[in-house]
Structures are given as structure tokens and as C-alpha cells.
Amino acid sequence: MGFYQQDVLAEEMILCWFSQTEISEKSRQLRKKQALQKFIQWLEEAEEESSEDE
């Protein structure tokens, strides 16, 4: 979440990485972490809300 807060990674890039089907073992382990899952859910919900506002 630190990279997102510092604007190093855009939310689109994070969501793109998370949606990839071919992933490394390290990525697979990261995706199992509950904190990451909550962050991804928060990003997806924020994206839905911003698209509704347009």
C-alpha cells in the first residue's frame, strides 16, 4: 500500500497485476495475504464509485 500512497504505482497497474493469470510463486503468496485482498477490494470499490460519478 505504501507504493500506492506515494504515487509510485497507479491503481490501474496494481489491479492489472492482480488480475494476471500467469504469476510467480512470490505473487501467488502475496495474493493469499488478507491485507492485500482487502486493499484490492478497496481499489475495485473506489474504481466503481468513480465510474458511477462520471
N, CA, C and O atoms as a Tinker XYZ file with bonds, in Angstrom:
   216  protein
     1  N      0.826000   -1.189000    0.000000    73     2
     2  CA     0.000000    0.000000    0.000000    64     1     3
     3  C      0.868000    1.248000    0.000000    63     2     4     5
     4  O      0.423000    2.307000   -0.443000    81     3
     5  N      2.079000    1.143000    0.482000    73     3     6
     6  CA     2.985000    2.280000    0.529000    64     5     7
     7  C      3.282000    2.852000   -0.846000    63     6     8     9
     8  O      3.305000    4.071000   -1.018000    81     7
     9  N      3.513000    1.981000   -1.836000    73     7    10
    10  CA     3.784000    2.463000   -3.184000    64     9    11
    11  C      2.580000    3.197000   -3.758000    63    10    12    13
    12  O      2.741000    4.181000   -4.482000    81    11
    13  N      1.395000    2.738000   -3.449000    73    11    14
    14  CA     0.175000    3.400000   -3.918000    64    13    15
    15  C      0.050000    4.770000   -3.271000    63    14    16    17
    16  O     -0.259000    5.750000   -3.949000    81    15
    17  N      0.287000    4.849000   -1.965000    73    15    18
    18  CA     0.179000    6.118000   -1.250000    64    17    19
    19  C      1.207000    7.129000   -1.733000    63    18    20    21
    20  O      0.939000    8.331000   -1.728000    81    19
    21  N      2.368000    6.668000   -2.146000    73    19    22
    22  CA     3.424000    7.556000   -2.628000    64    21    23
    23  C      3.303000    7.834000   -4.130000    63    22    24    25
    24  O      4.182000    8.474000   -4.708000    81    23
    25  N      2.246000    7.370000   -4.758000    73    23    26
    26  CA     2.013000    7.533000   -6.200000    64    25    27
    27  C      3.114000    6.925000   -7.056000    63    26    28    29
    28  O      3.392000    7.414000   -8.151000    81    27
    29  N      3.741000    5.861000   -6.564000    73    27    30
    30  CA     4.737000    5.138000   -7.349000    64    29    31
    31  C      4.026000    4.176000   -8.298000    63    30    32    33
    32  O      4.447000    4.000000   -9.441000    81    31
    33  N      2.953000    3.560000   -7.823000    73    31    34
    34  CA     2.150000    2.648000   -8.638000    64    33    35
    35  C      0.724000    3.172000   -8.732000    63    34    36    37
    36  O      0.113000    3.524000   -7.723000    81    35
    37  N      0.207000    3.220000   -9.941000    73    35    38
    38  CA    -1.175000    3.639000  -10.149000    64    37    39
    39  C     -2.106000    2.469000   -9.856000    63    38    40    41
    40  O     -1.717000    1.307000   -9.972000    81    39
    41  N     -3.333000    2.787000   -9.477000    73    39    42
    42  CA    -4.271000    1.713000   -9.146000    64    41    43
    43  C     -4.523000    0.796000  -10.336000    63    42    44    45
    44  O     -4.742000   -0.401000  -10.156000    81    43
    45  N     -4.496000    1.345000  -11.553000    73    43    46
    46  CA    -4.702000    0.508000  -12.733000    64    45    47
    47  C     -3.617000   -0.561000  -12.849000    63    46    48    49
    48  O     -3.903000   -1.701000  -13.213000    81    47
    49  N     -2.381000   -0.194000  -12.543000    73    47    50
    50  CA    -1.270000   -1.149000  -12.620000    64    49    51
    51  C     -1.396000   -2.233000  -11.549000    63    50    52    53
    52  O     -1.111000   -3.402000  -11.807000    81    51
    53  N     -1.819000   -1.844000  -10.358000    73    51    54
    54  CA    -1.988000   -2.811000   -9.272000    64    53    55
    55  C     -3.090000   -3.800000   -9.626000    63    54    56    57
    56  O     -2.922000   -5.008000   -9.460000    81    55
    57  N     -4.213000   -3.291000  -10.111000    73    55    58
    58  CA    -5.324000   -4.166000  -10.486000    64    57    59
    59  C     -4.950000   -5.059000  -11.671000    63    58    60    61
    60  O     -5.366000   -6.216000  -11.729000    81    59
    61  N     -4.181000   -4.534000  -12.601000    73    59    62
    62  CA    -3.720000   -5.333000  -13.744000    64    61    63
    63  C     -2.845000   -6.481000  -13.251000    63    62    64    65
    64  O     -3.024000   -7.622000  -13.676000    81    63
    65  N     -1.901000   -6.187000  -12.357000    73    63    66
    66  CA    -1.034000   -7.233000  -11.800000    64    65    67
    67  C     -1.869000   -8.296000  -11.088000    63    66    68    69
    68  O     -1.631000   -9.494000  -11.245000    81    67
    69  N     -2.846000   -7.846000  -10.307000    73    67    70
    70  CA    -3.651000   -8.777000   -9.523000    64    69    71
    71  C     -4.508000   -9.673000  -10.412000    63    70    72    73
    72  O     -4.810000  -10.807000  -10.042000    81    71
    73  N     -4.896000   -9.177000  -11.568000    73    71    74
    74  CA    -5.776000   -9.961000  -12.446000    64    73    75
    75  C     -5.015000  -10.886000  -13.395000    63    74    76    77
    76  O     -5.642000  -11.665000  -14.112000    81    75
    77  N     -3.691000  -10.822000  -13.419000    73    75    78
    78  CA    -2.907000  -11.701000  -14.291000    64    77    79
    79  C     -3.116000  -13.159000  -13.902000    63    78    80    81
    80  O     -3.253000  -13.494000  -12.725000    81    79
    81  N     -3.136000  -14.009000  -14.908000    73    79    82
    82  CA    -3.324000  -15.438000  -14.636000    64    81    83
    83  C     -2.000000  -16.180000  -14.502000    63    82    84    85
    84  O     -1.906000  -17.136000  -13.733000    81    83
    85  N     -0.982000  -15.758000  -15.233000    73    83    86
    86  CA     0.336000  -16.389000  -15.137000    64    85    87
    87  C      1.167000  -15.607000  -14.126000    63    86    88    89
    88  O      1.602000  -14.487000  -14.397000    81    87
    89  N      1.384000  -16.212000  -12.955000    73    87    90
    90  CA     2.074000  -15.499000  -11.888000    64    89    91
    91  C      3.185000  -16.354000  -11.292000    63    90    92    93
    92  O      3.197000  -17.579000  -11.418000    81    91
    93  N      4.108000  -15.670000  -10.645000    73    91    94
    94  CA     5.207000  -16.368000   -9.976000    64    93    95
    95  C      4.742000  -16.889000   -8.616000    63    94    96    97
    96  O      3.660000  -16.547000   -8.139000    81    95
    97  N      5.564000  -17.705000   -8.017000    73    95    98
    98  CA     5.246000  -18.233000   -6.683000    64    97    99
    99  C      5.161000  -17.095000   -5.666000    63    98   100   101
   100  O      4.311000  -17.122000   -4.776000    81    99
   101  N      6.035000  -16.099000   -5.794000    73    99   102
   102  CA     6.019000  -14.948000   -4.876000    64   101   103
   103  C      4.694000  -14.192000   -5.004000    63   102   104   105
   104  O      4.096000  -13.812000   -3.997000    81   103
   105  N      4.240000  -13.976000   -6.222000    73   103   106
   106  CA     2.955000  -13.310000   -6.439000    64   105   107
   107  C      1.809000  -14.126000   -5.868000    63   106   108   109
   108  O      0.872000  -13.577000   -5.288000    81   107
   109  N      1.889000  -15.433000   -6.035000    73   107   110
   110  CA     0.852000  -16.320000   -5.507000    64   109   111
   111  C      0.781000  -16.192000   -3.984000    63   110   112   113
   112  O     -0.308000  -16.142000   -3.412000    81   111
   113  N      1.939000  -16.138000   -3.335000    73   111   114
   114  CA     1.982000  -15.994000   -1.879000    64   113   115
   115  C      1.429000  -14.642000   -1.444000    63   114   116   117
   116  O      0.703000  -14.553000   -0.454000    81   115
   117  N      1.774000  -13.587000   -2.187000    73   115   118
   118  CA     1.275000  -12.251000   -1.856000    64   117   119
   119  C     -0.245000  -12.177000   -1.955000    63   118   120   121
   120  O     -0.900000  -11.555000   -1.119000    81   119
   121  N     -0.796000  -12.814000   -2.975000    73   119   122
   122  CA    -2.244000  -12.771000   -3.187000    64   121   123
   123  C     -3.021000  -13.463000   -2.079000    63   122   124   125
   124  O     -4.206000  -13.189000   -1.894000    81   123
   125  N     -2.380000  -14.346000   -1.347000    73   123   126
   126  CA    -3.052000  -15.043000   -0.255000    64   125   127
   127  C     -3.156000  -14.180000    1.000000    63   126   128   129
   128  O     -3.928000  -14.498000    1.905000    81   127
   129  N     -2.398000  -13.106000    1.064000    73   127   130
   130  CA    -2.396000  -12.263000    2.259000    64   129   131
   131  C     -3.706000  -11.482000    2.353000    63   130   132   133
   132  O     -4.138000  -10.853000    1.387000    81   131
   133  N     -4.317000  -11.531000    3.507000    73   131   134
   134  CA    -5.617000  -10.900000    3.708000    64   133   135
   135  C     -5.538000   -9.388000    3.526000    63   134   136   137
   136  O     -6.465000   -8.787000    2.982000    81   135
   137  N     -4.460000   -8.769000    3.967000    73   135   138
   138  CA    -4.325000   -7.319000    3.831000    64   137   139
   139  C     -4.315000   -6.906000    2.360000    63   138   140   141
   140  O     -4.914000   -5.895000    1.996000    81   139
   141  N     -3.640000   -7.682000    1.519000    73   139   142
   142  CA    -3.613000   -7.374000    0.093000    64   141   143
   143  C     -4.995000   -7.552000   -0.515000    63   142   144   145
   144  O     -5.418000   -6.742000   -1.340000    81   143
   145  N     -5.694000   -8.589000   -0.122000    73   143   146
   146  CA    -7.039000   -8.817000   -0.646000    64   145   147
   147  C     -7.976000   -7.671000   -0.274000    63   146   148   149
   148  O     -8.793000   -7.245000   -1.090000    81   147
   149  N     -7.859000   -7.176000    0.946000    73   147   150
   150  CA    -8.684000   -6.041000    1.373000    64   149   151
   151  C     -8.331000   -4.789000    0.579000    63   150   152   153
   152  O     -9.218000   -4.022000    0.203000    81   151
   153  N     -7.035000   -4.576000    0.322000    73   151   154
   154  CA    -6.589000   -3.419000   -0.451000    64   153   155
   155  C     -7.125000   -3.486000   -1.877000    63   154   156   157
   156  O     -7.608000   -2.483000   -2.402000    81   155
   157  N     -7.044000   -4.651000   -2.504000    73   155   158
   158  CA    -7.557000   -4.819000   -3.868000    64   157   159
   159  C     -9.064000   -4.578000   -3.897000    63   158   160   161
   160  O     -9.573000   -3.926000   -4.809000    81   159
   161  N     -9.769000   -5.096000   -2.913000    73   159   162
   162  CA   -11.215000   -4.880000   -2.842000    64   161   163
   163  C    -11.516000   -3.391000   -2.706000    63   162   164   165
   164  O    -12.435000   -2.881000   -3.348000    81   163
   165  N    -10.749000   -2.695000   -1.879000    73   163   166
   166  CA   -10.932000   -1.257000   -1.692000    64   165   167
   167  C    -10.688000   -0.512000   -3.006000    63   166   168   169
   168  O    -11.442000    0.398000   -3.348000    81   167
   169  N     -9.639000   -0.892000   -3.744000    73   167   170
   170  CA    -9.356000   -0.259000   -5.035000    64   169   171
   171  C    -10.494000   -0.494000   -6.021000    63   170   172   173
   172  O    -10.920000    0.430000   -6.714000    81   171
   173  N    -10.981000   -1.719000   -6.086000    73   171   174
   174  CA   -12.067000   -2.042000   -7.014000    64   173   175
   175  C    -13.331000   -1.262000   -6.671000    63   174   176   177
   176  O    -14.014000   -0.768000   -7.568000    81   175
   177  N    -13.646000   -1.148000   -5.399000    73   175   178
   178  CA   -14.833000   -0.401000   -4.990000    64   177   179
   179  C    -14.670000    1.083000   -5.278000    63   178   180   181
   180  O    -15.623000    1.742000   -5.695000    81   179
   181  N    -13.479000    1.613000   -5.062000    73   179   182
   182  CA   -13.226000    3.023000   -5.349000    64   181   183
   183  C    -13.344000    3.288000   -6.844000    63   182   184   185
   184  O    -13.857000    4.330000   -7.252000    81   183
   185  N    -12.874000    2.353000   -7.657000    73   183   186
   186  CA   -12.969000    2.490000   -9.107000    64   185   187
   187  C    -14.429000    2.465000   -9.553000    63   186   188   189
   188  O    -14.819000    3.234000  -10.431000    81   187
   189  N    -15.237000    1.589000   -8.957000    73   187   190
   190  CA   -16.659000    1.518000   -9.286000    64   189   191
   191  C    -17.360000    2.820000   -8.921000    63   190   192   193
   192  O    -18.184000    3.319000   -9.688000    81   191
   193  N    -17.038000    3.371000   -7.758000    73   191   194
   194  CA   -17.660000    4.615000   -7.320000    64   193   195
   195  C    -17.284000    5.771000   -8.235000    63   194   196   197
   196  O    -18.129000    6.605000   -8.558000    81   195
   197  N    -16.026000    5.827000   -8.654000    73   195   198
   198  CA   -15.602000    6.926000   -9.524000    64   197   199
   199  C    -16.240000    6.815000  -10.900000    63   198   200   201
   200  O    -16.525000    7.839000  -11.522000    81   199
   201  N    -16.471000    5.608000  -11.391000    73   199   202
   202  CA   -17.122000    5.449000  -12.689000    64   201   203
   203  C    -18.611000    5.782000  -12.599000    63   202   204   205
   204  O    -19.205000    6.211000  -13.588000    81   203
   205  N    -19.212000    5.594000  -11.444000    73   203   206
   206  CA   -20.615000    5.958000  -11.256000    64   205   207
   207  C    -20.786000    7.471000  -11.216000    63   206   208   209
   208  O    -21.828000    7.988000  -11.620000    81   207
   209  N    -19.776000    8.183000  -10.733000    73   207   210
   210  CA   -19.840000    9.637000  -10.630000    64   209   211
   211  C    -19.743000   10.317000  -11.988000    63   210   212   213
   212  O    -20.170000   11.462000  -12.138000    81   211
   213  N    -19.190000    9.631000  -12.971000    73   211   214
   214  CA   -18.986000   10.246000  -14.287000    64   213   215
   215  C    -20.228000   10.311000  -15.098000    63   214   216
   216  O    -20.204000   10.803000  -16.226000    81   215
